[in-house]
Amino acid sequence: MSTQANETAPQTRRWLVMLPLIGFGVLAAFFLLRLYGGDPSKIPSALIGRPVPQTTLPALEGLTRDGDAVPGIDPSLFKGKVTLVNVWASWCVPCHDEAPLLTELAKDKRLQLVGINYKDVAENARRFLGRYGNPFSAVGADANGRASIEWGVYGVPETFIVGRNGTITYKLVGPITPQNIDRLLKAEIEKALKAGS
């Protein structure tokens, strides 16, 4: 009997040692599933239906368009015209993919495109816009990321639609893609244009 008890004791201790590791593994799997299991574009924004943040951003240093300096962002910029606000950076890989789509959107003269350059180096940002073309009528430099926090940005790229009254009507988390530009973004732009007419 004592031999059997001596053999069972190490097995029990082994299971007791493994129990915290198994618990940790289950918790880690749960958190990873919650983190990566959902569609980030479906994250609701607390700013929908609210006025744009009253943040002024300086112009991106040295950025010009047709020989004129491209202005920064002022809250008065959002009054009277439907605006697409894109938060981007030159170091953001999906931003490179969506840049040609933004250039196409800029051809629609019923709206204005405004860029928030997030935690970037001015020279790199200018090179990025030189490579793809500058679709923005104004670009604000958010060097420390504070303005992006006020806009409720989770990460770059993100795109907002602002109605003529300066109220945020839609937020797209993640890049603009050929799959979502017609199905989501252009449909939301049309809604904003109709709401203001």
CORURHU-V239413 format. One record per backbone hydrogen bond with DSSP energy under -0.5 kcal/mol. NH is the residue of the N-H (numbers start at 1). CO is the residue of the C=O. Records with the same first field share a line. If there is no record, write none. Layout:
NH: CO ; CO
This chain:
5: 1
6: 2
7: 3
8: 4
9: 5
10: 6
11: 7
12: 8
13: 9
14: 10
15: 11
16: 12
17: 13
18: 14
19: 15
20: 16
21: 17
22: 18
23: 19
24: 20
25: 21
26: 22
27: 23
28: 24
29: 25
30: 26
31: 27
32: 28
33: 29
34: 30
35: 31
36: 32
37: 33
40: 38
42: 39
43: 40
48: 45
49: 168
50: 47
52: 166
55: 53
57: 73
60: 139
61: 59
63: 60
65: 68
68: 65
70: 63
71: 137
73: 57
77: 74
78: 75
79: 76
80: 164
82: 110
83: 162
84: 112
85: 83 ; 160
86: 84 ; 114
87: 158
88: 86 ; 116
92: 89
93: 91
96: 92 ; 93
97: 93
98: 94
99: 95
100: 96
102: 98
103: 99
104: 100
105: 101
106: 102
107: 104
108: 105
109: 107
111: 108
112: 82
114: 84
115: 138
116: 86
117: 115 ; 140
118: 88 ; 116
119: 117 ; 142
125: 121
126: 122
127: 123
128: 124
129: 125
130: 126
131: 127
132: 128
133: 129
135: 133
137: 113
138: 113
139: 71
140: 115
141: 58
142: 117 ; 140
143: 141
145: 142
149: 145
150: 146
151: 147
152: 149
153: 148
157: 87
158: 87
159: 172
160: 85
161: 170
162: 83
163: 167
166: 78 ; 163
168: 50
169: 161
170: 161
172: 159
173: 171
174: 157
181: 177
182: 178
183: 179
184: 180
185: 180
186: 181
188: 184
189: 185
190: 186
191: 187
192: 188
193: 189
194: 190
195: 191
196: 192
197: 194
